[in-house]
């Protein structure tokens, strides 16, 4: 018989290699070039957040924005951020909202395994974000997580909370200054 106390993967997994090949292809096509990045508005008033309604992410974003700014309108578009079909659902949501006049869109999800974050490595989603007219902030995972969405988005935030900090101007400071 054989008893294992610990099992550790050795080398790159097939999924990680697939994503790395796709990253190189998209980078060669210029989808990650800085020249294509749109600026994040300094004084956003309409912010759309694409994330799951049931997760802690939306509460973190709203709490962080409200600490700095009581007047920014935050709209939630409830989408799946994990599992089969999540990337396609995000793409459809982006196509529907791009012309609605939002100042910035945050695509957010908490951390997870590479498999959990797989929708954010999806080629269809990367190409949809590249084609957006509205600036997009990627807020996927934690500090050390990097998805293909992070490379194509107009800005990357290390966490969803950091994305909220990025898009919310300090209303109270502005009022004092004025």
VEXKOLVO-985001 format. One record per residue: x, y, z of N, C-alpha, C in turn. Coordinates in steps of 0.02 Angstrom, whole numbers, plus 32768, in hexadecimal, padded with zeros to 4 digits. Example, Ala and Ser with C-alpha at 12.3 -4.5 7.8 and 13.67 -1.06 7.14 Angstrom:
82947EE4818682677F1F818682947F5B8186;82827F90816282AC7FCB816582858002818A;
END
This chain:
802A7FC58000800080008000802C803E8000;800D80757FED803180B57FE7800980EA800B;8028810E803A80078143805F802B81858050;800581B78039802281F880298009822B805B;8037825180788024828780A5801C82C9807F;804282D080498041830E8022804A82FC7FD8;8024831F7FAE802C83177F668038835D7F4A;806F83657F27808183A67F0A8088839F7EBF;806C83CE7E99807483CB7E5080BC83DD7E3E;80D583C07E09811883CE7DF1811283EA7DAB;812F84237D9F812D84417D5C80EB84657D50;80E4847D7D1280A884A27CFE807084727CED;803484837D007FFA845B7CED7FE5846B7CA6;7FBD84407C897FA584497C447F7E848A7C3D;7F55849B7C6E7F2D84D87C6B7F5A85167C6C;7F8C85177C977FBA85507C9A7FE085587C58;7FF585217C3A801885247BFA7FEB853E7BC3;7FAC85287BC37F7B85407B917F73858B7B97;7F6B85A47BD47F6285EC7BDF7FA186137BCA;7FDB85F77BD7801986197BC58020861E7B79;800D85EA7B55800F85EC7B0B7FDE86217AF1;7FA286237B0E7F7186557AF97F8A869B7B08;7FA986A47B427FC486E67B547FF786FD7B20;802386D17B0C805686E37ADA803686F57A97;800386D07A837FE086DE7A457FBF87237A47;7F9B87307A7C7F7787707A827FA787AB7A88;7FDE87A07AAB801187D47AB1803087E37A6D;803D87AF7A45805987B87A02802987DF79D5;7FE887D779E07FB587FB79BA7FAE884379D0;7FCD88567A087FCB889A7A207F9288AB7A4F;7F6D88797A677F3488867A937F4788A17AD7;7F8588997AEB7F9B88B07B2C7FC388F27B29;7FCB890E7AEE7FF4894A7AE57FD889867B0C;800489AB7B2A7FF089E67B507FCE8A1B7B25;7FDE8A1D7AE57FC18A4F7AB87F758A477AB2;7F5B8A0E7AC17F138A017ABB7EED8A0D7AFD;7F118A1D7B317EF18A267B737ECE8A6A7B77;7E908A687B907E6A8AA67B9A7E768ABE7BE2;7E778B007BED7E818B187C317E438B0C7C5C;7E4F8B017C9C7E198AFB7CCC7E068B427CE0;7DC68B547CDB7DB28B997CEB7DC48BAD7D32;7DDC8BEB7D387DF08C047D7A7DB38C0F7DA7;7D7B8C237D887D3E8C317DAE7D038C087D93;7D078BC87D9B7CD18B9C7D847C928BA97DAD;7C598BA97D8B7C1A8BB17DAF7BED8B757DA7;7BF78B4D7D727BD08B117D647C008AD67D5D;7BFD8AA87D8E7C2A8A6F7D8F7C008A2F7D8B;7C118A047D5D7BF089C37D577C1F898D7D71;7C0689617D9B7C2D89297DB57C0F88E97D9B;7C3788C27D787C2288807D617C40884D7D91;7C15882D7DB97C2B87FB7DE97BEE87D57E00;7BF987A67E2C7BC3877F7E497BA187A87E81;7B6087A87E807B3987CB7EB37B4487AB7EF8;7B50876A7EF97B5387467F397B9787477F5B;7BCB875F7F3A7C0D875E7F577C1C879B7F82;7C5387987FA67C6887CF7FD07C8688087FA7;7C9787FA7F697CB9882C7F3F7C91886C7F38;7C5188667F297C2988A27F1E7C2288CB7F5E;7C1D88A97F977C1988CE7FD77C5A88F37FE3;7C9388D47FD57CD488F57FDE7CDA89337FB1;7CC5892C7F727CCA89647F447C9D899E7F5A;7C5E898F7F6A7C3089C47F7E7C4889E67FBE;7C5E89C07FEF7C7789DC802F7CB28A0A8022;7CE089F47FF87D1C8A1C7FEA7D0B8A5C7FC5;7CE08A577F927CCD8A937F6D7CA98AC47F9C;7C7B8AAB7FC47C538AD77FEF7C7E8AF98025;7CB48AD980397CE08AF8806A7CFF8B38804D;7D0A8B39800B7D288B727FEA7CF58BA07FC9;7CBB8B837FB57C908BAA7F897C478B937F8F;7C1B8BC07FA67BD48BAE7FAE7BAA8BBA7F6F;7BC78BD77F3A7B9F8BEB7F017BA98BC07EC2;7BDB8B987EBF7BE68B6C7E857BAD8B397E82;7B908B327E487B5D8AFE7E3D7B808ABD7E2D;7B718A897E547B8F8A477E4B7B578A187E35;7B5F89FB7DFB7B2E89CB7DE17B4D89867DE1;7B2989557DF97B4089107DF87B1E88EC7DBF;7B4588C97D987B29889A7D677B3F88557D7E;7B0E882F7D967B1B87ED7DB27B2E87BC7D7A;7B6B87A17D7E7B8387707D4D7BA787387D72;7BA986FF7D517BD286C87D6D7C1B86D97D63;7C4386CB7D957C8B86D97D907CB5869A7D99;7C9486617D917CB586217D997C8C85EC7D75;7CAE85BB7D597C8B85827D3D7C7D85887CF3;7C6185527CD97C50854D7C927C2185857C7D;7C3385A77C477C0885DC7C2C7C1186207C4B;7C3986267C7F7C4286677CA07C61869B7C72;7C9486887C4D7CB686B77C207C8586D07BEA;7C5E86A37BCE7C2E86B67B9A7BF986E57BB7;7BE486D87BF57BB387057C167BD1874B7C20;7C10874E7C337C32878F7C3B7C3687B37BF8;7C46878F7BC37C4A87AD7B807C0787CB7B6D;7BD187A67B757B8E87BE7B647B7C87FC7B8D;7B8D87FC7BCC7B8088367BF77BA788737BDE;7BE6886A7BCD7C0F88A17BB47BF188BD7B73;7BDC88927B467BBF88A97B087B8088D37B14;7B5988C07B467B1B88E47B547B2789287B75;7B5B892E7B9D7B64896B7BC57B94899E7BA8;7BB8898C7B757BED89B97B5C7BD389FC7B44;7B9689FF7B2B7B7B8A3D7B107B4A8A5F7B40;7B498A4B7B7F7B198A667BAE7B318AA47BD4;7B6F8ABA7BC87B868AF87BE57BA98AF27C28;7BBE8AB77C3C7BE48AB17C7A7C298AD17C70;7C438AEE7CA57C858B0C7CA17CBC8AD77CA3;7CB08AA27CC87CE18A6C7CD07CBD8A2D7CE5;7CD989F47CD17CBE89B27CE37CF4898D7D0A;7CE089727D437D0C89477D6A7CF588FF7D61;7D2188D37D4C7D13888C7D4B7D38886F7D87;7D1288517DB67D30883F7DF67D1E87F87E0B;7D4E87D87E2C7D4487987E4B7D7A878F7E80;7D69876D7EB67D9B875D7EE97DCB87297ED0;7DF887147EFA7E2B86E47EE77E11869E7EDD;7E3D86727ECA7E2B862D7EBE7E6386097E9A;7E5785CA7E8B7E8885A27E677E8985B77E1E;7EB9859E7DF97EBE85AC7DB27E7E85967D8F;7E63855E7DA37E2585457D867DEA85747D96;7DE8858D7DD37DB385BC7DE67DB785FC7DBE;7DF386127DAE7DFD86517D8B7DFF86497D3F;7DF4860C7D267DF885FC7CDE7DCE862A7CB2;7D9286407CC67D6C866D7C997D9386AD7C86;7DC086C27CB07DE587007CA47E2386F57C79;7E2C86B87C627E6086A67C327E4186957BEE;7E0186A27BE77DDC868F7BAB7DEA86BF7B72;7DF886A47B377E0986CE7AFD7DCF86FA7AE8;7D9286E07AE97D5887087AD67D5087457B05;7D5B873B7B457D5687727B757D8D87A57B6A;7DCA878E7B5F7E0287BC7B537DF487E77B15;7DDC87C97AE17DCE87EF7AA37D94881F7AAE;7D62880C7AD57D2A88397AE37D4188767B0B;7D6C886C7B3C7D8588A57B637DB088D27B37;7DD888B57B0C7E0188DC7ADE7DD689097AB2;7D9B88F17A9E7D6F89167A717D43894A7A95;7D45894C7AD77D1A89797AFD7D2B89C37AF0;7CF689ED7AEF7D008A357AED7D068A517B33;7CE38A317B627CE58A457BA87D248A2A7BC9;7D478A527BF17D828A397C147D7089FF7C44;7D9B89CD7C467D8F89917C6F7DC889897CA1;7DB5897D7CE07DE6896D7D157DDE89247D27;7E1489007D257E1588B97D397E2688B57D83;7DFD88927DA97E08888A7DF17DFB88417E02;7E2888177DEC7E1F87CE7DF17E5187B27E23;7E3887917E567E63876C7E837E8487987EB7;7EC187857EC77EE987A67EFA7F2887C37EDA;7F5287E07F027F8F88017EEA7FB787D77EB9;7FBE87967EC67FEA876C7E9E7FC8874C7E62;7F8687537E5C7F6287357E247F6687647DE7;7F7887497DAE7F77876E7D6F7F5187447D3C;7F1D87617D1F7EF8873E7CEA7F0387637CA8;7EED87467C717EF487687C317EC987A77C30;7E9387A77C557E6A87E47C5B7E93881E7C76;7EBF88107CA67EEA88447CC37F1588667C8E;7F2C88407C5D7F59885B7C2A7F3588857BF6;7EF688747BE77ED088987BB37EA988D37BCF;7E9788D07C0E7E6F89067C2D7E9689487C2B;7E70897E7C307E9089C07C2F7EB789CD7C6F;7EA389AC7CA57EC889B07CE57EBE896F7D0A;7EF1895C7D307EEC89217D5A7EEF89387DA3;7EC1891E7DCA7EC3892A7E127ED588E87E33;7F0088E97E647F1788AB7E847EDF88867EA8;7EAC88AA7EBD7E73888C7EE07E3488B47ECD;7DF988987EDA7DBC88BF7ECE7DBA89007EF8;7DD388FD7F357DD5893A7F5F7E02896E7F3F;7E3A89597F247E6789887F027E4689A77EC4;7E1C89817EA27DF7899C7E697DC889D47E7F;7DA789CA7EB77D7B89FE7ED27DA28A3C7EE3;7DDC8A347F007E088A6D7F0F7E1C8A927ED0;7E298A6C7E9B7E3F8A887E5C7E098AB37E3A;7DCB8A9D7E3B7D978AC07E167D738AF67E3E;7D7A8AF67E807D568B267EA97D838B617EBC;7D708B9C7EA57D958BD77EBB7D7E8BEA7F01;7DA88C0D7F257D998C207F6A7D6C8C5E7F69;7D2C8C527F6E7CF98C867F6D7D048CB97FA5;7D128CA07FE17D198CCC801B7D558CFB8014;7D8D8CE27FFA7DC78D0D7FEE7DB88D417FB9;7D958D2C7F867D838D5B7F507D568D937F6A;7D258D827F937CF98DB47FB07D208DE47FDC;7D4D8DCA80067D768DF780307DA28E258005;7DBF8E097FD17DEA8E317FA57DC38E687F82;7D878E577F6B7D5E8E897F487D478EBF7F79;
END
